[in-house]
Structures are given as structure tokens and as C-alpha cells.
Amino acid sequence: MTKKPVAAVMVSVDYLLKFIEEDAPGGDVTSDAIIPDITCRAAIRAEQAGIIAGLEEASALFSHFGISVARGKTDGDTVGTGEIVLSLTGSAKKILIVERTALNIIGRMSGVATQTARMAGIVRSKNPHCRVAATRKTCPGLRALDKKAVRIGGGEVHRMNLSDGFLIKDNHLALVPLREAIHAAKKSTAYKKIEAEVETLGDALSAAAAGADILLLDNMGPGQVRETLAALDNAGLRGRVVIELSGGIDESTIGEYAACGVDVISMGALTHTVKNFSVNLEIFPEQRT
């Protein structure tokens, strides 16, 4: 495993509390009815191996409800089956009201981080200079967590939202010609890079010549990618643009694409097809108050 990436800043507790409000709008009626006012200990364990993420957010939620938290692992650590990632002490009712939300956050974020780390590892083995990036194909309401998990796993977040940067896509180009779109974007600001999605060698050359900073080669096969890179090089344009690939790339093909010599590979599958990472919470009774 390579050096652990620097994690992104934790999202706000107010943002996280919305998940508790969704899960327990009127409180936890089961625990409120049958659990006395006792304190207990609890442990959250990994039930599989992978990259753990979401511990910072889970800890913040438990702490907000007065639970003492000790971290056995840090976001971005590699964990094995059965390892304790968080130890908790405090009100049993408070632990139980946070339990499922915390596990859901850790499970999803660790799934994203683990998948990202796997893809980034394949890419690095073929092209140490190529990076893996996420897209905006996230679950509505969870983008901040999904994007943070990608970064924890060693990926790039790309755009957080539509306000972050220019990405001229096919539906824009159905309305405005490619060169005209690039010129209009460049005219509007000097402070944001211009990325243009292209599907042919000709459009790649045209976009680079028009001043695009990043070319997104969309749905090209490896042969087409190599041909396009060679054409850009022959035209003296390759050094002026970052080359990003996207569209239909998965674990079985990402290595071949990285070996083409591109700069970035963006994958919606990092966040839109998430295999949940399995974690559980076990409670140990302590004492009545």
C-alpha cells in the first residue's frame, strides 16, 4: 500500500445531524421504551479488509451525543477483518440512536475509498503519472462524503459541483459549436481552466488549438486514444493540454488505458456503483445509573 493520502476536511456536524433526523425524527422508540438509563461500552469492527473511511464523521456524531470515542484506526488506514476501528463509552440509548447512521456512513465511505484505492493502484502500476478522478455521479445529498472518500482512497475529486470549473460537454455542443464554446468560456474569466469533451481526433485537435486546457476523450478505445495523443504531439499541442479519459472504463480495462500515457482517468463507478464495506457495532453492558 502506498503512502496514505491527506484526507479532506470533515463535513459539518449540522450536515451529519440531518441523517439522524431522517432516521429518528421522533426518537428511537424501541430503545426509549425498553432500555433503562444505563451506560455501556461498544466497539465498531471491520468485517472485511480494505481502506477505512468515515471514522471522523462517525466520531463527530457520537461525540455530539455525549459519547466518548477512542479511534483504533484513522481514515485512510488499511484494516483487516475483525479489527476495531472505534471504541465507544456512554449512554446506551445515545449509542443506539447513532448506530445505524454511523455504520452507514463508514460503510459507504469505506466502500468508495477501497474501490478508489484499488483503481489507483492498477493505474500507478501502468503509469505512475496518471491519476484517478471521481465524477459528479454521486448520490444526491451525499456528494461531500463521496468525494471525501475518493480522496481518502487516493483519487482526485474533479469538480465538486457545476460552479467549480468549465466542462463543455456533448449537450452544450449540441447548442453551440466547439470552438465558439471554448472562446466564450475563456472570455468569461481568466481564472478557471477550460475542459472540453471530445469524441474524435479532429475535435481533440480543434479544441486544443482553440485554447482548451483539458481534453476529455470520451468513450474512445485505447487505439483511438493512442492515435489522438500522437496527432496532438505531431501538431505540437500535446504539451499544452491535460488529457483525461472517461466513459465505459472499468477494472478490467483501466490498466490498458493508463498505459496509453494519459494524465487523468475519471470514473463514475467510483461513486455511483458502491459496494458497501461491512462494519458492525457490538455493545457490552456496563452499569446502571
C-alpha positions in Angstrom: 0.0 0.0 0.0 1.3 3.4 -0.9 1.6 6.4 1.4 -1.8 7.3 2.8 -3.3 10.4 1.0 -4.1 13.6 3.0 -7.8 13.5 3.9 -10.2 16.2 3.0 -11.8 18.4 5.7 -14.6 16.8 7.6 -18.1 17.9 6.7 -20.1 19.9 9.4 -21.9 18.3 12.2 -25.0 20.1 11.2 -24.8 18.3 7.8 -24.4 15.0 9.6 -27.2 15.6 12.1 -29.7 15.7 9.1 -29.1 12.0 8.7 -30.0 11.4 12.4 -33.1 13.5 11.9 -34.0 11.4 8.9 -33.6 8.1 10.7 -35.1 9.1 14.1 -37.5 12.1 13.5 -39.4 11.2 16.7 -36.5 9.5 18.6 -35.7 5.8 18.8 -39.0 4.4 20.1 -37.6 0.9 20.7 -34.7 1.9 22.8 -36.6 4.6 24.6 -39.3 2.0 25.6 -37.1 -0.9 26.7 -33.6 0.3 27.5 -33.1 1.8 31.0 -30.7 4.8 31.6 -27.5 2.8 31.6 -24.0 3.3 30.3 -22.2 0.8 28.2 -19.2 0.1 26.0 -19.3 -0.6 22.3 -16.9 -1.4 19.5 -17.2 -0.9 15.8 -15.3 -3.6 13.9 -14.4 -4.1 10.2 -15.9 -7.3 8.8 -13.6 -7.3 5.8 -10.3 -6.0 4.6 -9.9 -2.6 2.9 -9.4 1.1 3.3 -11.4 2.5 6.2 -13.1 5.9 5.9 -15.9 7.9 7.6 -14.4 7.5 11.1 -14.0 11.2 11.5 -17.7 11.8 10.7 -18.9 8.9 12.9 -16.8 10.1 15.8 -18.2 13.6 15.4 -21.8 12.2 15.6 -21.2 10.1 18.6 -19.3 12.9 20.4 -22.2 15.3 19.6 -24.5 12.9 21.6 -22.0 12.8 24.6 -20.4 9.5 23.7 -16.7 9.1 24.5 -14.9 7.9 21.4 -11.4 6.3 21.0 -10.2 5.6 17.5 -8.4 2.4 16.8 -7.8 3.4 13.2 -7.6 6.6 11.2 -9.3 7.4 7.9 -7.2 6.0 5.1 -5.7 3.2 7.1 -5.7 -0.3 5.7 -7.8 -2.6 8.0 -8.3 -6.3 8.3 -11.3 -8.4 9.2 -12.2 -8.1 12.9 -10.2 -5.1 13.7 -11.7 -2.5 16.0 -11.9 0.9 14.3 -13.8 2.8 17.0 -14.4 2.2 20.7 -17.3 3.9 22.4 -18.4 4.6 26.0 -21.5 6.3 27.2 -25.3 6.2 27.3 -26.6 3.1 25.7 -29.6 4.9 24.3 -27.4 7.6 22.7 -25.1 4.9 21.1 -28.1 3.1 19.7 -29.7 6.2 18.2 -26.5 7.0 16.3 -25.5 3.4 15.5 -27.1 2.8 12.1 -26.3 6.2 10.7 -22.7 5.9 11.8 -22.4 2.4 10.3 -24.0 3.6 7.0 -21.5 6.5 6.7 -18.5 4.3 7.5 -19.8 1.5 5.2 -20.4 3.7 2.2 -17.3 5.9 2.5 -15.0 2.9 3.1 -16.5 1.2 0.1 -15.7 4.2 -2.1 -12.2 4.6 -0.6 -11.5 0.9 -1.0 -12.6 0.9 -4.7 -10.7 4.1 -5.4 -7.5 2.7 -3.9 -7.9 -0.5 -6.0 -8.3 1.5 -9.2 -5.5 3.9 -8.3 -3.2 1.0 -7.6 -3.8 -0.5 -11.0 -3.2 2.9 -12.7 0.0 3.6 -10.9 1.4 0.2 -11.9 1.0 1.1 -15.5 1.6 4.8 -15.4 2.9 6.5 -12.2 2.0 9.9 -13.5 -1.7 9.2 -14.2 -4.4 10.0 -11.6 -7.8 8.6 -11.0 -10.7 11.0 -10.5 -14.3 10.9 -9.5 -17.2 12.5 -11.3 -20.5 14.2 -10.3 -22.2 10.8 -10.4 -22.8 10.8 -6.7 -25.8 10.1 -4.5 -27.8 13.4 -4.1 -27.2 14.7 -0.6 -24.0 12.5 -0.1 -21.6 14.3 -2.5 -19.4 15.7 0.2 -19.0 12.3 1.8 -18.5 10.5 -1.5 -15.9 13.0 -2.8 -14.0 12.9 0.5 -13.9 9.1 0.4 -12.4 9.3 -3.1 -9.7 11.5 -1.8 -9.0 9.2 1.2 -8.7 6.3 -1.3 -6.0 8.2 -3.3 -8.2 9.7 -6.0 -8.9 13.2 -7.3 -12.3 14.8 -6.6 -12.5 16.5 -10.1 -15.4 19.1 -9.9 -17.3 19.2 -6.7 -20.2 21.0 -8.5 -21.1 22.9 -11.6 -19.7 26.1 -10.2 -16.2 24.7 -9.8 -15.0 24.8 -13.4 -15.8 24.7 -17.1 -16.6 21.3 -18.6 -18.0 21.7 -22.1 -19.9 18.5 -22.8 -21.9 17.0 -25.7 -25.2 18.6 -24.7 -23.5 22.0 -24.7 -22.0 21.3 -28.1 -25.5 20.3 -29.4 -26.3 24.0 -29.0 -23.0 25.8 -29.5 -20.1 24.9 -31.8 -16.9 23.6 -30.1 -14.5 26.5 -30.9 -17.2 29.1 -30.2 -17.9 27.5 -26.8 -14.3 27.4 -25.8 -13.7 31.1 -26.8 -16.9 32.1 -24.9 -15.7 30.3 -21.8 -12.2 31.8 -21.9 -13.7 35.3 -22.4 -15.9 34.9 -19.3 -13.0 34.5 -16.9 -9.2 34.3 -16.7 -9.2 32.3 -13.5 -10.8 28.9 -14.4 -9.4 26.2 -16.7 -11.5 25.2 -19.7 -12.2 21.5 -20.2 -13.8 20.2 -23.4 -15.3 16.8 -24.0 -14.3 15.4 -27.4 -15.2 12.1 -29.2 -13.0 12.3 -32.3 -9.4 13.0 -33.1 -10.4 16.0 -35.2 -12.4 17.6 -32.3 -9.4 17.0 -30.0 -7.1 18.9 -32.3 -9.7 21.7 -32.8 -10.3 22.0 -29.0 -6.6 22.1 -28.2 -5.9 24.7 -30.9 -8.8 26.8 -29.7 -7.2 27.0 -26.2 -8.8 24.3 -24.1 -6.7 23.5 -21.1 -8.0 19.9 -20.6 -9.3 17.5 -23.2 -11.8 14.8 -22.0 -11.5 12.0 -24.5 -14.9 10.4 -24.1 -15.7 6.8 -25.0 -12.6 6.2 -27.1 -11.0 2.8 -27.3 -7.3 2.5 -26.3 -6.3 2.5 -30.0 -8.2 5.8 -30.6 -6.6 7.3 -27.5 -3.0 6.5 -28.7 -3.8 7.8 -32.2 -5.2 11.1 -30.7 -2.2 11.6 -28.5 0.2 11.0 -31.4 -1.7 13.5 -33.5 -1.6 16.1 -30.7 2.1 15.5 -30.3 2.7 15.9 -34.1 0.8 19.1 -34.0 2.8 20.5 -31.1 -0.3 20.6 -28.9 0.2 17.7 -26.5 2.3 19.7 -24.0 -0.4 22.4 -23.8 -3.2 20.2 -22.6 -4.1 17.7 -19.8 -5.6 14.5 -21.2 -8.4 13.0 -19.3 -10.3 9.8 -20.3 -13.8 8.8 -19.3 -16.7 6.6 -20.5 -17.0 2.8 -20.1 -13.7 2.3 -18.2 -13.8 -0.4 -15.5 -11.3 -2.5 -13.5 -10.7 -4.8 -16.5 -9.7 -2.0 -18.9 -8.3 0.8 -16.7 -4.7 -0.5 -16.8 -4.6 -0.6 -20.6 -6.0 3.0 -20.8 -3.5 4.2 -18.2 -0.6 2.7 -20.2 -1.6 4.9 -23.2 0.2 7.8 -21.4 -2.8 9.9 -20.3 -2.9 12.2 -17.3 -6.3 11.5 -15.7 -8.9 8.8 -15.8 -12.3 9.7 -14.4 -14.7 7.1 -13.4 -18.4 7.5 -12.3 -18.2 3.9 -11.0 -16.1 5.1 -8.0 -19.3 6.6 -6.5 -22.3 5.5 -8.5 -21.7 1.8 -8.1 -20.6 1.5 -4.5 -20.2 -1.9 -2.8 -20.8 -1.2 0.8 -17.9 -2.0 3.2 -19.1 -4.2 6.0 -18.8 -3.0 9.6 -20.7 -3.8 12.7 -21.3 -2.4 16.2 -21.2 -4.7 19.3 -22.4 -3.5 22.7 -21.1 -4.6 26.0 -23.3 -3.8 29.1 -21.6 -1.9 31.8 -23.6 -0.4 34.6 -26.9 1.3 35.5 -27.1 4.9 36.6 
